[in-house]
């Protein structure tokens, strides 16, 4: 029995998400094509100049913006940030330190602390006595 392995492809939106870039900022060829798993691996291993530039200056998708600001995606929305931001805009927000950003960072820190506490509690529960 011969097994034929089909080429695994994904939509450009999925590939952009995996690459951590904002799809509308990618080249037209990327947006209109399909990306194979092999092509995605190649883009990750040897990013072309357009990908390096997007990662460096943006615009960045909300998950990347949230991570760079140290808040959740929901926290961005509560702060009124609903669009992709450039690295320059993210830096400006860091410098300004608006009230919503400080509040959301504190909330995120509490969430991380609680997650660590629960993880520790579960680890203690599963340890053999």
N, C-alpha and C positions, 0 to 999 in steps of 0.2 A: 504494500500500500504506500503510495507516494503522497506526501503531505505538501500542499501548496500554501506557502505563507503569503497572505495578502498584505499589501503595504498599508500600514495604519496611517490614516490621515486625520487632520483636525481642521476645524474652521479657523480662520485668521484670528477671531476674537479669543479662542481658546489658546492659541499659540502666543498671542500678545500677553495674555494673563500669565501664562507660564514663564514668559520672558520678563515680566514685570514692567511692561511698557504700555503706554496709552495708544490704543489702536488707531484713532484718527490722526495721530502724529506719525505713523509709520508710512513708508513709501506705498504708492498706489498698487504696485505689483504684489506687495505683501498683503494688502487689504483685500484684493480681488481674487487671490489664488487660494489654494489649499496648501497646507504644510504637512509634510510627512514627518514621522517620528525621527527619521534619519536627518532630515533638514533641520528640525528643531534641535537635535543633539549637536549638529554642526554649528548652528547659530549660538548655542550656549557655550560650546568649546572655543570657537573662533568667531566672536561677534564682528560683523562688518562695521565700518565706520559709522553708518547711520544708527546702528543699534548702540554703539558705544556713546555716541553723542546724545541720543535720547536718554540713556541711563544717566549721563552726566548732567545734562541741563534741563531735561524734561521737554514737554509737559509730562508729569507723572500721574498715573492713575491713583484713585483715592486710597487703595490699600498701601501704596508706597508713601503717599503724603502722610497718611495716618501714622505709619511706622516711623517716618523721619521726624514727626512732631511728638511722638510718644503718646499718642491717643488712639482711641478706637475709631472705626469708620463712623459709628453712630455719633461719637463725640464730635467728629468733623461736621456732621450734619447739624447737630445741635448748635455748633458754633457758626453755622451759616456757610460753611465751605462745601459746595456741592459740585464744583467743577475741578478739572485737573489743574494742578499748579506746577509752575516751573521751579527749578531749584532756587532761583533768585527770589521768587515769591515765598517759598518755604522759609528761606533765611530771613526775609523781612518779617514774617510772622514770629519767628524765634526772637528777633531783636525787639519787636514791639511788645511781646508777652501780653497779649490781650487777656482780659479777665477770664473769658471762656476757655482759653488755652491752659491757663494755670489750673482752673477748676477741673478740666478734663484730664490733665496730667495727674492730678491728685486722685481722681476717680480711678484712672488706669492703674496707678500704683497700689491702691486699695484692692482692686480686682486681682492683681498679680499676687499680692500678699495673701489674700484669701485662697486663691488657687494653690499656692504653695502649702498653706496650712492644711487644706483638704488632702492634698497629695501625701503630706507627711502622716496625717491621721490614717489614711488608707494603707500606707506602707506599714505603719505600726500594727494595724489590725491583721495584716496578712503575714506578719513575721511569726515563725513557729515559736511557741512558748517553751 
